[in-house]
Amino acid sequence: CIVGYGKCIYVSTYDGYVAAIDTASFSLKKAYKVGSYPEGMDVDNHGFLYVANSDYGRGKNPSISTVNLSNGKVDSLKDASIMNPYAVKCDGTYGLYILDYGQYDQNWNQKDAGVRCIQSGKVSLITAATLMAVDTERHRLYTINAPYTYPATPITYQVMDMEKGESRAFLTSGVDSPAAIAVDPVTGNVFIASYRINSDTGFADYNADCFINVYTSEGTLLKTVDCGLSPCAFAFA
């Protein structure tokens, strides 16, 4: 994964390092030793880089690393509840949010996926989820819970007001098979990308073009636009 901060971009690599690449010279400025199979990252306003070390989903050595970009010091947090961290997002007021993919049983049914929060060194489960987006301007956490199970688990869409600590349903319909979610940091609008359903199989069609629904922060549909195959991420200019 990749994130930008200051004069560098930071790239997580499966050999356990995060590479800092100078954006002017395109040269490797520094490599930070973090944890096992690092994935998603985020940087807070104080120059700390947070890294989700997934351990490739094996559940033996997952962790969250904190890199002090001013002096290069790396600290790691391990907790029994953190099993397969994939993405992290820092909210300067309410803590660090971790999207954890959980585990898979012998039949490849996904379980224990959720969003966990680290605050003052303590880890707590916020909600069951397989996708998340954090609006750090308005302190809202949007989650989608669509675990890979057979038979399929009903999909739920939630939004949490971090200040009030209250959650509610964000959507009840309108998305076929969610693939990605993001929040526009300027408008607060929520973007959800979705696969279309194959009419013959009744499952997501991975060979068909997908679509994106754009919602207000309260869940009102603004528009639907078509997109290509398998959308997995958004970026806002």
Stockholm file with secondary structure:
# STOCKHOLM 1.0

chainA/1-237         CIVGYGKCIYVSTYDGYVAAIDTASFSLKKAYKVGSYPEGMDVDNHGFLYVANSDYGRGKNPSISTVNLSNGKVDSLKDASIMNPYAVKCDGTYGLYILDYGQYDQNWNQKDAGVRCIQSGKVSLITAATLMAVDTERHRLYTINAPYTYPATPITYQVMDMEKGESRAFLTSGVDSPAAIAVDPVTGNVFIASYRINSDTGFADYNADCFINVYTSEGTLLKTVDCGLSPCAFAFA
#=GR chainA/1-237 SS CEEEETTEEEEECTTSEEEEEETTTCCEEEEEECCSSEEEEEECTTSEEEEEECGGGCSSSCEEEEEETTTCCEEEECCTTCCSEEEEEEETTTEEEEEECCEECTTCCEESCEEEEEETTEEEEEEECSEEEEETTTTEEEEEECCCCSSCCCCEEEEEETTTTEEEEEESSSCSEEEEEEECTTTCCEEEEEECBCTTTSSBCTTSCCEEEEECTTSCEEEEEECCSSCCCCCCC
#=GC SS_cons         CEEEETTEEEEECTTSEEEEEETTTCCEEEEEECCSSEEEEEECTTSEEEEEECGGGCSSSCEEEEEETTTCCEEEECCTTCCSEEEEEEETTTEEEEEECCEECTTCCEESCEEEEEETTEEEEEEECSEEEEETTTTEEEEEECCCCSSCCCCEEEEEETTTTEEEEEESSSCSEEEEEEECTTTCCEEEEEECBCTTTSSBCTTSCCEEEEECTTSCEEEEEECCSSCCCCCCC
//
